[in-house]
Amino acid sequence: METPPRRKSGLNLPSGMSEASLRLETFSGSSRAVSSLSLSSPRVVSSPRAISSLSSPSKTSTCSDRFIPCRSSSRLNTFGLVDKGSPVKEGCNEAFSRLLKAELFGSDFASLSSPAGGGAGLSSPSKNMLRFKTEHSGPSSPYSPSILRYDSGVSSETSTPPKPPRKVPKTPHKVLDAPSLQDDFYLNLVDWSSQNVLAVGLGTCVYLWSASNSKVTKLCDLGPNDNVCSVQWTREGSYISVGTSLGQVQVWDGSQCKRIRTMGGHQTRTGVLAWNSCTLSSGSRDRNILQHDLRVSKDFISKLVGHKSEVCGLKWSHDDRELASGGNDNQLLVWNQHSQKPILRLTEHTAAVKAIAWSPHQSGLLASGGGTADRCIRFWNTSNGHQLNHIDTGSQVCNLAWSKNVNELVSTHGYSQNQIMVWKYPSLTKVATLVGHSLRVLYLAMSPDGQTIVTGAGDETLRFWNVFPSIKAQTPVKDTGIWSLGRTQIR
């Protein structure tokens, strides 16, 4: 039987070598792997196992169990990964350690963790991983904690909690009946002296009520043809001035109930009075302001002309340098001691200006309030005439008074809410709103210690409210006053 001819191989083999003696050898990282592959048979080359076992001739294959990203762009300083380095073991090649760190963590990490000239070893990132550390570089965001004044090193639990608002009693601790107390916006019929005596004008008479013992004294009676339109104590509290509907200004000694002097000059009712240290100013429906000096025999020493309607608000500044006047012409005028014309004419109000108050805490700061059509409290810098701020109260502003104990002021109101409001300055946040009067709260005075206010209204009542803290201890005002809660009659 003839043996079939063997298929001729495509390889030119040397003599004495057969194809069976050929075997595939691979050498990782060597150029011989390519030449050995060229000697292998087509069957061996097409094997997937053989192909997968080949190594790249240009790059060393590294086996690992997880993917390690390039950390050249990472901010490892932020996470405290370079705080400490572990010591280099004996026998380690320093150059190899640097290369290894550069390969694993990036070139920036290697330069940071290896000081110049030193042999610092490989840092262990697992020790401080995910431990946040505040960067000391400047903030790059407008919402950065340093811009918001927040210190990340201080716990929020240790920060000072916001101060709770001061509590003001909502009910009066004393109510007095005041029969015939007139419901007239342009009159000023209540004032409290520095000697703790309250003066009230009721009809044709003026009554004095002692806050220390609740004693009521009748100061004067003007008779059937006249009426009391205004009362005002001197700063020392010994003398009291009385403005009448006939245009007179009377000065009485309050301790002896004796009239000292009567001065004329106005053509009609004198609805507002204001003392400084030695001068008494009076405002009238005749639109004029008269300056009276008790040391001079004349009725008045000067006349201030500037308003176009009745003068209903009048206050001297605490340093006696400036006089503020408000009128039914919606104007607020400021005068100095020697001027016959106003140095400021403020016309932003849109209704009568009766409520006027100078701040005892800041020189040249004046507050004024407008009537029903205006309803605003406005704050002025009288050194330049600029309006500093204003707030719409929602009601007719009848009176204003600053507290001498704290930087707050109280306002009383008429149409339509008849309320009493306490404001914090300069934020103008509302501290309290007090209600109780059934008609416009037209009259306001403050006690000598600055803690209690008295309000009067057309409902013929006087109500005493503990509103402000004492000047020494800034503690909440207690609801119990020096007088027992009750309702008595002032005459």
Salt bridges, closest charged atoms under 4 A:
GLU25 OE2 - ARG23 NH2 2.88
ASP65 OD1 - ARG66 NH1 3.75
ASP83 OD2 - ARG131 NH2 2.52
ASP83 OD1 - LYS133 NZ 3.65
GLU94 OE2 - ARG98 NH1 2.99
GLU135 OE1 - ARG75 NH1 2.86
ASP177 OD1 - ARG487 NH2 2.92
ASP183 OD1 - ARG440 NH2 3.26
ASP184 OD2 - ARG269 NH1 3.13
ASP221 OD2 - LYS218 NZ 3.63
ASP286 OD2 - HIS266 ND1 3.18
ASP293 OD2 - ARG295 NH2 2.97
GLU310 OE2 - ARG269 NE 3.05
GLU310 OE1 - ARG285 NE 3.61
ASP320 OD1 - ARG235 NH2 2.80
ASP329 OD2 - HIS307 ND1 3.29
ASP374 OD2 - HIS349 ND1 2.91
ASP374 OD1 - ARG378 NH2 3.50
ASP392 OD2 - ARG375 NH2 3.45
GLU408 OE1 - ARG166 NH2 2.26
GLU408 OE2 - LYS424 NZ 3.19
ASP459 OD2 - HIS437 ND1 3.14
